[in-house]
Amino acid sequence: MKPSVSVVLPVFNAAATISRSIRSVLHQTLSDIELIVVNDGSTDETPEIVRRCRDRRLKMVELPHLGVAAAANKGTRLAQADVIARMDADDVAHPTKLEQQLQLMRSADFDVVGCRVNIIDGAGTAVPGLQRYERWINEETLTPARIRARRFVEFPLVNPTILARRSYFSHEFRSNGFPEDYDLMLRAAQAGMSFGKVDQVLFDWIDSAGRLTRRDARYSTQAFMQCRRHYLLTGPLHGISRVDLWGAGQTGKPWLRWLQARGITVRQIFEVNRRKIGQRIHDVPVVDVAAMGSADGVPLFIAVGAAGARSMIEAHIAERDYVEGTDAWFVA
């Protein structure tokens, strides 16, 4: 009989943390699960530690070292359940995570479900440099509409929190220079899949210097930028020749140059900075946001990085009949 959820956990040289991660999965309140640990050619004691975790629901698959994308794909292909959850060897799932996510998936008919997270270090302390990202995950991208509309700012789900229908993972992780998890999410969103998030902290995402996202070029700021721009061109910008831009600062100017380099006309730049209003930047007029008219069919791209600015801008554009995720997009 199929389990309700298959959990796929790729691992490479995680002897210090793998036992804790496995226990957090096997001690879930949803007990009808299988856990597939894909050992991606570890050279430390990881496989021995996994073998000592005696549980009929746990199986380990051995691979040569192929990388996290190939390891995750192998695990999802072997999964028996129609619903598959991701897990990483560094992290800890809270006991009700899978149960609550599966309940939300079924009740709201979502394809993909995440949850709120704690981002902490190995000692359980909040990581100062990641607190803004944690707030963004937990507050700014909590609703399905926000997840879709703000997916070009950052990855709005923490990858190892994801529980999804098999159809999501059938798109597969790819090794193409992009962050494989963000790339998959953007492809799935473009294909029309739906996303939700449990409004509770159900996961400890544990940051460390050795974490793959800290040391691999695929997770660099540049790689994330290239990924989001690729899917902007094949999504919201497909067939678009003219846009408006909000932001003439350090975040906005690179977007202006990039849009123009792709042959897209920037009609005007909206700004709140009085010193910039009335100027022309790269031959584009800078206009006071107070003079913004109602939406007229020209898409608006909002490139502002200041903390707290998005909530103010959201209200401003809504008053002018822009619909975020349709004709207005936040980017970063």
C-alpha positions as CSV (number, residue, x, y, z in Angstrom):
1,M,0.0,0.0,0.0
2,K,1.3,3.5,-0.9
3,P,2.4,5.8,1.9
4,S,0.7,9.2,2.1
5,V,3.9,11.1,1.6
6,S,7.4,10.1,0.4
7,V,10.2,12.3,1.9
8,V,13.3,12.6,-0.3
9,L,16.5,13.6,1.5
10,P,19.7,13.9,-0.6
11,V,22.9,13.9,1.5
12,F,26.6,14.4,0.9
13,N,29.1,14.3,3.8
14,A,26.6,15.3,6.6
15,A,27.7,13.0,9.4
16,A,27.3,15.7,12.0
17,T,23.6,16.5,11.2
18,I,22.0,13.6,9.3
19,S,20.8,11.6,12.3
20,R,19.0,14.7,13.7
21,S,17.4,15.4,10.3
22,I,16.2,11.8,9.9
23,R,14.7,11.6,13.4
24,S,12.7,14.8,12.7
25,V,11.1,13.1,9.7
26,L,10.5,9.7,11.3
27,H,9.0,11.3,14.4
28,Q,6.3,13.1,12.5
29,T,2.7,13.0,13.6
30,L,1.9,11.8,10.1
31,S,3.4,8.3,10.4
32,D,2.2,6.9,7.1
33,I,5.4,8.0,5.2
34,E,8.5,6.7,3.6
35,L,11.9,8.3,3.8
36,I,14.3,7.9,0.9
37,V,17.8,9.0,1.8
38,V,19.9,9.4,-1.3
39,N,23.6,9.1,-0.4
40,D,25.3,11.2,-3.0
41,G,28.7,9.6,-2.8
42,S,29.5,10.6,0.8
43,T,33.1,10.0,1.9
44,D,32.5,10.5,5.6
45,E,30.5,8.3,8.0
46,T,27.1,9.4,6.6
47,P,26.1,6.1,5.2
48,E,27.0,4.2,8.4
49,I,24.9,6.6,10.4
50,V,21.9,6.2,8.1
51,R,22.2,2.4,8.4
52,R,22.0,2.6,12.1
53,C,18.6,4.4,11.9
54,R,16.5,1.3,12.1
55,D,13.0,2.0,10.7
56,R,11.1,0.0,8.1
57,R,10.0,3.3,6.5
58,L,13.6,4.3,5.8
59,K,15.5,3.2,2.7
60,M,18.9,4.4,1.5
61,V,19.9,4.7,-2.1
62,E,23.7,4.8,-2.9
63,L,25.0,6.9,-5.8
64,P,28.4,8.1,-6.9
65,H,28.8,11.8,-6.3
66,L,26.5,13.4,-8.9
67,G,25.3,16.5,-7.1
68,V,22.2,17.5,-5.3
69,A,20.0,17.9,-8.4
70,A,20.7,14.4,-9.7
71,A,20.4,12.9,-6.2
72,A,17.0,14.6,-5.6
73,N,15.7,13.5,-9.0
74,K,16.7,9.9,-8.2
75,G,14.8,10.0,-4.9
76,T,11.7,11.4,-6.4
77,R,11.7,8.8,-9.2
78,L,11.8,6.1,-6.6
79,A,9.2,7.6,-4.4
80,Q,6.0,5.5,-4.0
81,A,3.6,8.2,-2.9
82,D,1.8,10.7,-5.1
83,V,2.8,13.4,-2.7
84,I,6.5,14.0,-2.2
85,A,8.3,16.2,0.4
86,R,11.9,17.5,0.2
87,M,14.2,17.5,3.2
88,D,17.9,18.5,3.6
89,A,20.4,16.9,5.9
90,D,21.1,20.1,7.8
91,D,17.6,20.9,8.9
92,V,14.9,19.9,11.3
93,A,11.2,19.4,10.6
94,H,8.8,20.2,13.4
95,P,6.6,17.2,14.4
96,T,3.3,18.3,12.7
97,K,4.9,19.7,9.5
98,L,3.9,16.9,7.1
99,E,0.4,16.5,8.6
100,Q,-0.4,20.2,8.4
101,Q,1.0,20.6,4.9
102,L,-0.9,17.6,3.5
103,Q,-4.1,18.9,5.1
104,L,-3.7,22.3,3.5
105,M,-2.8,20.8,0.1
106,R,-6.0,18.7,0.2
107,S,-8.3,21.4,1.6
108,A,-7.1,24.1,-0.8
109,D,-6.2,21.9,-3.7
110,F,-2.7,23.3,-4.0
111,D,0.0,21.7,-6.1
112,V,2.9,22.9,-3.8
113,V,2.9,23.8,-0.1
114,G,5.6,25.4,2.1
115,C,5.5,26.7,5.6
116,R,6.9,29.4,7.8
117,V,10.5,28.8,9.0
118,N,13.0,29.7,11.7
119,I,16.4,30.5,10.2
120,I,19.0,29.7,12.8
121,D,22.6,28.7,13.2
122,G,23.8,25.4,14.7
123,A,23.5,26.7,18.2
124,G,19.8,27.7,17.6
125,T,20.5,31.4,17.4
126,A,18.9,33.7,14.9
127,V,21.2,34.6,12.0
128,P,21.3,38.4,11.8
129,G,22.1,38.6,8.1
130,L,19.1,36.4,7.2
131,Q,16.4,37.9,9.4
132,R,15.1,40.1,6.6
133,Y,14.8,37.0,4.3
134,E,13.0,35.2,7.2
135,R,10.5,38.0,7.5
136,W,10.0,37.9,3.7
137,I,9.3,34.2,3.8
138,N,7.1,34.3,6.8
139,E,5.2,37.5,6.3
140,E,5.5,39.1,2.8
141,T,5.0,35.9,0.8
142,L,2.6,34.0,2.9
143,T,-0.5,34.0,0.6
144,P,-0.8,32.2,-2.7
145,A,-1.2,35.5,-4.6
146,R,2.0,36.9,-3.0
147,I,4.0,33.7,-3.7
148,R,3.2,34.0,-7.4
149,A,3.4,37.7,-7.7
150,R,6.7,38.2,-5.9
151,R,8.6,35.1,-7.2
152,F,10.9,37.4,-9.1
153,V,12.2,39.0,-5.9
154,E,13.5,35.8,-4.3
155,F,12.6,32.2,-4.0
156,P,9.4,32.5,-1.9
157,L,9.6,29.0,-0.5
158,V,12.4,27.5,1.4
159,N,13.2,24.4,-0.7
160,P,13.5,21.7,2.0
161,T,10.1,22.8,3.4
162,I,8.3,21.9,0.1
163,L,5.6,19.3,0.0
164,A,4.2,18.8,-3.5
165,R,2.3,16.6,-5.9
166,R,4.4,14.3,-8.0
167,S,3.6,16.4,-11.0
168,Y,5.7,19.2,-9.6
169,F,8.8,17.0,-9.2
170,S,8.2,15.5,-12.6
171,H,9.6,18.8,-14.0
172,E,12.9,17.7,-12.3
173,F,15.7,19.6,-10.9
174,R,18.3,20.7,-13.5
175,S,22.0,21.3,-13.4
176,N,22.1,24.3,-15.7
177,G,24.0,26.9,-13.6
178,F,20.8,28.3,-12.0
179,P,19.8,27.5,-8.4
180,E,18.1,24.1,-9.1
181,D,15.3,24.7,-6.6
182,Y,14.4,28.2,-7.7
183,D,14.6,27.2,-11.3
184,L,12.1,24.4,-10.7
185,M,9.7,26.6,-8.8
186,L,9.8,29.3,-11.6
187,R,9.2,26.6,-14.3
188,A,6.3,25.2,-12.3
189,A,4.7,28.6,-11.7
190,Q,5.0,29.4,-15.4
191,A,3.2,26.1,-16.1
192,G,0.3,27.2,-13.9
193,M,0.9,25.3,-10.7
194,S,-0.6,26.6,-7.5
195,F,1.4,27.4,-4.3
196,G,0.4,27.7,-0.7
197,K,2.1,28.1,2.7
198,V,1.1,26.9,6.2
199,D,0.8,29.9,8.4
200,Q,2.9,28.4,11.2
201,V,6.6,27.9,11.8
202,L,7.1,24.2,11.1
203,F,10.8,24.0,10.1
204,D,14.2,25.0,11.3
205,W,16.4,26.0,8.4
206,I,19.9,25.8,9.8
207,D,22.5,28.0,8.3
208,S,26.2,27.2,8.4
209,A,29.4,28.1,6.5
210,G,29.4,24.5,5.1
211,R,25.9,24.6,3.7
212,L,25.8,24.2,-0.1
213,T,23.9,27.4,-0.6
214,R,26.8,29.2,1.1
215,R,29.6,27.8,-1.0
216,D,28.3,26.8,-4.4
217,A,28.3,29.3,-7.3
218,R,24.8,28.1,-8.4
219,Y,23.4,29.9,-5.3
220,S,25.3,33.1,-5.8
221,T,23.5,36.4,-6.1
222,Q,24.4,36.5,-9.8
223,A,23.0,33.0,-10.4
224,F,19.7,33.9,-8.8
225,M,19.5,37.1,-10.9
226,Q,20.2,35.3,-14.1
227,C,17.5,32.7,-13.2
228,R,14.8,35.3,-12.4
229,R,15.6,37.3,-15.5
230,H,15.5,34.3,-17.7
231,Y,11.9,33.5,-16.5
232,L,10.9,37.1,-16.7
233,L,11.7,37.1,-20.4
234,T,9.8,33.9,-21.0
235,G,7.0,34.9,-18.7
236,P,5.7,38.4,-17.9
237,L,8.0,40.1,-20.4
238,H,7.3,37.7,-23.3
239,G,6.1,39.8,-26.2
240,I,6.4,43.0,-24.3
241,S,8.1,46.0,-25.9
242,R,7.4,48.8,-23.4
243,V,7.3,49.0,-19.7
244,D,7.4,51.5,-16.8
245,L,9.9,51.2,-14.0
246,W,9.7,52.2,-10.3
247,G,13.1,53.0,-8.8
248,A,16.1,54.9,-10.1
249,G,18.4,53.9,-7.2
250,Q,21.0,51.1,-6.8
251,T,18.3,48.4,-7.4
252,G,16.5,50.1,-10.2
253,K,19.4,51.3,-12.5
254,P,20.7,47.9,-13.3
255,W,17.2,46.8,-14.2
256,L,16.9,49.8,-16.5
257,R,20.1,49.0,-18.3
258,W,19.1,45.3,-18.6
259,L,15.7,46.1,-20.0
260,Q,17.1,48.5,-22.5
261,A,19.8,46.0,-23.5
262,R,17.0,43.6,-24.4
263,G,15.3,46.1,-26.7
264,I,12.5,46.9,-24.2
265,T,11.6,50.6,-24.1
266,V,11.3,52.0,-20.6
267,R,8.7,54.7,-20.9
268,Q,9.2,56.4,-17.5
269,I,10.8,55.8,-14.1
270,F,8.8,56.6,-11.0
271,E,10.7,57.9,-8.0
272,V,10.2,59.3,-4.5
273,N,13.6,60.9,-4.3
274,R,13.1,64.6,-5.0
275,R,16.7,65.0,-6.2
276,K,16.1,62.5,-9.1
277,I,12.7,63.7,-10.1
278,G,12.8,65.7,-13.4
279,Q,16.1,64.1,-14.5
280,R,16.6,61.8,-17.4
281,I,18.5,58.6,-16.8
282,H,19.7,56.8,-19.9
283,D,17.3,59.1,-21.8
284,V,14.3,58.0,-19.6
285,P,12.3,60.7,-17.7
286,V,12.2,60.3,-13.9
287,V,8.7,61.1,-12.7
288,D,7.2,61.8,-9.2
289,V,5.2,58.8,-8.0
290,A,2.5,61.3,-7.1
291,A,2.0,61.9,-10.8
292,M,1.4,58.2,-11.5
293,G,-1.8,57.7,-13.4
294,S,-4.1,54.7,-13.5
295,A,-2.9,51.4,-15.0
296,D,-3.1,51.7,-18.8
297,G,-1.8,48.4,-20.0
298,V,1.9,49.1,-19.8
299,P,3.4,46.7,-17.3
300,L,5.1,48.2,-14.2
301,F,8.3,46.7,-12.8
302,I,9.2,47.8,-9.3
303,A,12.9,47.6,-8.4
304,V,13.2,49.0,-4.9
305,G,15.4,47.5,-2.2
306,A,14.7,49.7,0.8
307,A,13.3,47.8,3.8
308,G,9.5,48.4,4.2
309,A,9.1,50.1,0.8
310,R,7.1,47.3,-0.8
311,S,4.1,47.7,1.6
312,M,3.9,51.4,0.8
313,I,4.2,50.8,-3.0
314,E,1.6,48.0,-2.8
315,A,-1.0,50.4,-1.5
316,H,0.0,53.1,-3.9
317,I,-0.3,51.0,-7.1
318,A,-3.6,49.3,-5.9
319,E,-5.2,52.8,-5.7
320,R,-4.3,53.2,-9.4
321,D,-5.8,49.8,-10.4
322,Y,-2.6,47.9,-10.9
323,V,-2.9,44.2,-10.1
324,E,0.2,42.8,-8.6
325,G,1.2,39.7,-10.5
326,T,-0.7,40.7,-13.6
327,D,0.5,44.2,-14.7
328,A,2.8,45.0,-11.8
329,W,5.8,43.0,-10.7
330,F,8.3,43.4,-7.9
331,V,11.8,42.5,-8.8
332,A,15.1,42.6,-7.0
